[in-house]
């Protein structure tokens, strides 16, 4: 009974339409951020030191700086992608 009343209240607030907290643009932005995170971690991968042989590629710039920066940007932008809300034209007209 309570679920049905809550649904009716949501429909009334949206003018008969059910609205969701995240829109299509949010999911697109989150997908782009997830891709950035995956690329960042992929850039950090590589061979490790094996036995007594030292791997010179351990300190490449893509593994030490570029990969972590891209992954970090992906995480930071993910928060923005979740919070982002598109402006409605109705709200802008009401304010004028």
ABEGO torsion letter per residue (X at the ends): XAAAAAAAAAAAAAGGBBBBABBAAAAAAAAAAAAAAAAAAAAABEBBBBEABBBAAAABAAAAAAAAAAAAAAAAAAAAAAABBBBBAAAAAAAX
